[in-house]
Amino acid sequence: MLVKMLHEKGLKSEHAYTAAFASIGLSVLSWYGSLKAEPAGMARADRWGIFVGEWAPSFFALGLALANYERDHEPLHSPAH
């Protein structure tokens, strides 16, 4: 299972959620950068922003899958008495 392999390699749900939020910010930056730097105008900037923005749902879904795996497979910590 892919989620198990990623978890064993050290990827945690927090990492995927961070990547999702970062991709949202990168989407805005790529849109703005393309709008200002390229002569193609708004259409090209919109395509760049949408392309990068499409990564966020994938990262959120991966984060949710990892969170479910962590909940079901990591040992519970007992409080110290």
BAPALO-684590 format. One line per field, with one value per residue (C-alpha): residue number from 1; residue in three letters; x negated, y negated, z. Coordinates in steps of 0.1 Angstrom, whole numbers. Layout:
<nodes>
i = [NUM, ...];
aa = [ALA, ...];
c1 = [X, ...];
c2 = [Y, ...];
c3 = [Z, ...];
</nodes>
This chain:
<nodes>
i = [1, 2, 3, 4, 5, 6, 7, 8, 9, 10, 11, 12, 13, 14, 15, 16, 17, 18, 19, 20, 21, 22, 23, 24, 25, 26, 27, 28, 29, 30, 31, 32, 33, 34, 35, 36, 37, 38, 39, 40, 41, 42, 43, 44, 45, 46, 47, 48, 49, 50, 51, 52, 53, 54, 55, 56, 57, 58, 59, 60, 61, 62, 63, 64, 65, 66, 67, 68, 69, 70, 71, 72, 73, 74, 75, 76, 77, 78, 79, 80, 81];
aa = [MET, LEU, VAL, LYS, MET, LEU, HIS, GLU, LYS, GLY, LEU, LYS, SER, GLU, HIS, ALA, TYR, THR, ALA, ALA, PHE, ALA, SER, ILE, GLY, LEU, SER, VAL, LEU, SER, TRP, TYR, GLY, SER, LEU, LYS, ALA, GLU, PRO, ALA, GLY, MET, ALA, ARG, ALA, ASP, ARG, TRP, GLY, ILE, PHE, VAL, GLY, GLU, TRP, ALA, PRO, SER, PHE, PHE, ALA, LEU, GLY, LEU, ALA, LEU, ALA, ASN, TYR, GLU, ARG, ASP, HIS, GLU, PRO, LEU, HIS, SER, PRO, ALA, HIS];
c1 = [0, -14, -3, -21, -53, -52, -46, -75, -97, -89, -61, -35, -1, -14, -39, -12, 11, -19, -25, 11, 11, -22, -8, 20, -4, -26, 4, 10, -27, -29, 2, -11, -46, -34, -11, -39, -68, -53, -38, -11, 11, 40, 47, 12, 12, 45, 32, 1, 22, 47, 20, 2, 35, 46, 19, 35, 65, 40, 19, 50, 62, 28, 27, 61, 50, 19, 38, 62, 32, 15, 47, 51, 15, -4, -5, 15, -5, 5, 3, -25, -13];
c2 = [0, -34, -52, -25, -29, -67, -65, -41, -65, -92, -111, -122, -138, -171, -171, -166, -193, -217, -209, -215, -250, -258, -248, -273, -301, -290, -290, -327, -335, -317, -334, -369, -361, -349, -379, -404, -385, -371, -391, -364, -382, -370, -337, -324, -336, -319, -286, -287, -295, -267, -242, -247, -251, -216, -201, -212, -187, -159, -168, -172, -138, -123, -140, -125, -91, -93, -106, -77, -53, -69, -67, -30, -18, -38, -26, -46, -66, -59, -88, -86, -80];
c3 = [0, -10, 22, 43, 23, 25, 63, 67, 48, 74, 57, 82, 76, 89, 60, 34, 49, 50, 13, 5, 21, 5, -29, -24, -17, -46, -69, -60, -64, -98, -110, -100, -113, -146, -149, -144, -161, -192, -221, -227, -201, -180, -198, -192, -156, -150, -164, -142, -111, -118, -126, -93, -74, -85, -63, -31, -32, -38, -9, 14, 3, 10, 44, 52, 41, 62, 92, 90, 87, 117, 138, 130, 131, 156, 192, 217, 242, 278, 303, 328, 364];
</nodes>
